[in-house]
């Protein structure tokens, strides 16, 4: 195995379940569901009857950027 392959960053999953997100960012599942319900966190519905909710990695990054960028602006005022 080459040195470059040993130091690669792990590739994040393309889609996260609400439970995965809650564990990843350290909030409750209810908080993630509230963000989805309010429209703050973009999501995709999959499966029969579109019952499975998944969040794309890029949508998570956008959400966190908006949320924490706004918080840092509010704190500096």
Backbone torsions as a table, in degrees:
resi	resn	phi	psi	omega
1	UNK	NA	134.1	-177.4
2	UNK	-76.2	162.1	178.4
3	UNK	-62.4	-39.0	-179.0
4	UNK	-61.8	-38.6	-179.2
5	UNK	-71.3	-30.4	179.6
6	UNK	-68.9	-28.7	-174.2
7	UNK	-102.5	11.2	178.6
8	UNK	-68.5	142.9	174.8
9	UNK	-74.9	144.4	177.1
10	UNK	-64.7	144.4	179.3
11	UNK	-84.3	125.3	179.7
12	UNK	-69.5	153.0	178.5
13	UNK	-63.2	150.9	-179.4
14	UNK	-70.0	-33.2	-177.8
15	UNK	-132.2	140.8	177.5
16	UNK	-116.8	142.8	170.0
17	UNK	-80.6	160.3	176.0
18	UNK	-55.7	-38.0	178.7
19	UNK	-65.2	-42.7	176.8
20	UNK	-58.7	-44.0	-179.5
21	UNK	-63.1	-44.4	-179.8
22	UNK	-57.1	-45.7	179.3
23	UNK	-67.5	-39.6	-176.7
24	UNK	-65.1	-44.4	-174.7
25	UNK	-103.6	2.3	171.4
26	UNK	76.5	38.5	174.9
27	UNK	-125.6	171.8	179.7
28	UNK	-77.8	158.6	176.0
29	UNK	-60.8	-37.5	178.2
30	UNK	-60.5	-39.7	178.2
31	UNK	-62.5	-45.8	178.6
32	UNK	-60.8	-45.3	179.2
33	UNK	-62.1	-37.9	177.4
34	UNK	-64.4	-42.3	178.0
35	UNK	-61.5	-40.5	179.1
36	UNK	-67.4	-47.9	-178.2
37	UNK	-60.5	-38.7	-177.9
38	UNK	-76.5	-13.9	-178.5
39	UNK	90.5	0.6	179.3
40	UNK	-68.5	-33.6	-178.5
41	UNK	-113.6	112.6	-179.6
42	UNK	-63.9	146.7	-178.6
43	UNK	-148.9	168.8	178.0
44	UNK	-127.6	142.8	176.1
45	UNK	-106.3	134.6	-176.2
46	UNK	-128.5	168.6	170.9
47	UNK	81.9	-179.2	179.9
48	UNK	-60.6	127.1	-179.4
49	UNK	71.2	8.8	-179.3
50	UNK	50.4	45.5	-177.9
51	UNK	-86.4	-25.5	-178.5
52	UNK	-81.6	127.1	178.5
53	UNK	-103.3	130.3	177.3
54	UNK	-135.4	149.5	179.5
55	UNK	-119.5	127.7	177.7
56	UNK	-69.6	148.8	178.6
57	UNK	-57.8	-41.9	-179.5
58	UNK	-65.4	-35.3	177.1
59	UNK	-68.2	-36.6	175.6
60	UNK	-63.4	-46.1	178.8
61	UNK	-60.1	-44.2	178.7
62	UNK	-61.0	-44.2	179.4
63	UNK	-60.6	-47.7	-178.9
64	UNK	-65.8	-39.0	176.4
65	UNK	-60.6	-47.2	179.6
66	UNK	-63.5	-45.4	-175.1
67	UNK	-65.7	-46.9	-175.6
68	UNK	-84.9	-26.1	174.2
69	UNK	-67.2	-43.0	178.3
70	UNK	-63.4	-42.2	-179.8
71	UNK	-63.1	-39.6	-179.4
72	UNK	-70.1	-32.9	176.5
73	UNK	-68.6	-43.8	179.2
74	UNK	-61.8	-39.4	-178.0
75	UNK	-70.9	-28.8	-177.4
76	UNK	-82.7	-10.9	-179.6
77	UNK	-78.2	NA	NA
